[in-house]
Each structure stands twice: as C-alpha cells, then as structure tokens.
Amino acid sequence: MRICRVVGSVVAAQVSDRLIGPTYLLVAPATVDGDAKGTPMVAVDAVQAGQGDVVLVVQGSSSRQIESPDSPETTDTAVDAVVIGIIDMIDSEDSVTYRAADDEGGMM
C-alpha cells in the first residue's frame, strides 16, 4: 500500500466495457505529512475519496482483487491502482504527522 494525495480526477469518454462505471482519480505519492510528492498516477476510486484527501492506494495484483459496493469489482481487469481507504491520521515515530481534521483547503 502507498500513501497518496488526491490531486485531481480523470474523465475518459470511452473505456473498455469492463471498466465502465468507476470514478478515476489522479493521485500522487505523499509523504507521512500528507504532502504530495512524485509523479501522479490514475487510480480507481473504491471509497468515494475527494480532491485533497490523503488516501491508501494498492497497486499491482492487489488492485485486481478489490470488491466494493461503491465501485465495480476489479478482479481480472486492467486496473493497476485502486484507492481503498481515506486516511484520518498518520502517527509516525510517536508523533502525529497528519490529521485530516487539520487539513483545511486540501493541504496542511
């Protein structure tokens, strides 16, 4: 799993029949402080995350095993990344480095 920040959304007018329905988010790897760092990637949203949320993302074969009531099953589809959780707090080295309640306006 990776910590990422939602930095945008992706809309595709045409997709494979197996990928019709889910929301696609643009997520960037994030630090333990919740700051976006690195190259963004597209991920299927299984938890109704929004712009600026700090999220948990699975990639590779793990992303093809997710079932969610809010998102179509991704088993055996051409999906490489799925948002599987919205992070409320990160505690690193006995210190809270990120708290969603403190994250107004999308960035700390």
ZAMARGU-4260 file (C-alpha; in steps of 0.2 Angstrom, whole numbers, plus 5000, padded with zeros to 4 digits):
<rodrens>
0) 5000/5000/5000 | 5005/5018/4997 | 5000/5034/5005 | 4994/5046/4991 | 4985/5063/4990
5) 4971/5065/4978 | 4977/5079/4966 | 4963/5078/4953 | 4951/5067/4943 | 4951/5059/4926
10) 4937/5058/4914 | 4938/5045/4899 | 4924/5047/4886 | 4927/5029/4881 | 4934/5014/4891
15) 4934/4996/4890 | 4917/4988/4894 | 4925/4980/4910 | 4930/4997/4916 | 4913/5007/4914
20) 4906/5014/4930 | 4920/5018/4942 | 4927/5035/4946 | 4945/5038/4941 | 4956/5049/4952
25) 4973/5057/4949 | 4983/5053/4965 | 5001/5057/4969 | 5013/5048/4981 | 5013/5058/4998
30) 5025/5059/5012 | 5019/5055/5030 | 5015/5073/5032 | 5002/5071/5018 | 5011/5082/5006
35) 5010/5076/4988 | 5027/5072/4981 | 5031/5062/4965 | 5023/5058/4948 | 5004/5057/4949
40) 4995/5041/4943 | 4977/5036/4939 | 4968/5025/4952 | 4950/5018/4953 | 4941/5026/4967
45) 4933/5012/4978 | 4929/5023/4993 | 4922/5040/4986 | 4938/5050/4990 | 4938/5068/4985
50) 4950/5081/4980 | 4964/5084/4993 | 4960/5068/5003 | 4975/5058/5009 | 4972/5040/5004
55) 4978/5022/5004 | 4982/5015/4987 | 4985/4997/4982 | 4994/4993/4966 | 4998/4978/4955
60) 4990/4962/4958 | 4982/4968/4974 | 4972/4981/4965 | 4963/4967/4955 | 4956/4959/4970
65) 4945/4974/4977 | 4926/4972/4978 | 4917/4987/4984 | 4898/4992/4984 | 4903/5009/4978
70) 4914/5003/4964 | 4913/4988/4951 | 4923/4973/4955 | 4941/4975/4948 | 4945/4956/4948
75) 4954/4951/4932 | 4953/4969/4924 | 4966/4980/4918 | 4967/4990/4934 | 4984/4994/4941
80) 4979/5005/4956 | 4964/5007/4967 | 4960/5019/4981 | 4955/5008/4996 | 4954/5020/5011
85) 4954/5038/5016 | 4967/5042/5029 | 4961/5051/5045 | 4978/5051/5054 | 4996/5046/5052
90) 5007/5044/5068 | 5025/5042/5063 | 5039/5040/5076 | 5027/5043/5090 | 5021/5060/5083
95) 5005/5064/5073 | 5012/5070/5056 | 4995/5071/5048 | 4977/5073/5054 | 4963/5075/5041
100) 4953/5087/5053 | 4968/5099/5052 | 4969/5098/5033 | 4959/5113/5028 | 4959/5118/5009
105) 4967/5102/5003 | 4985/5105/5010 | 4992/5107/5028
</rodrens>
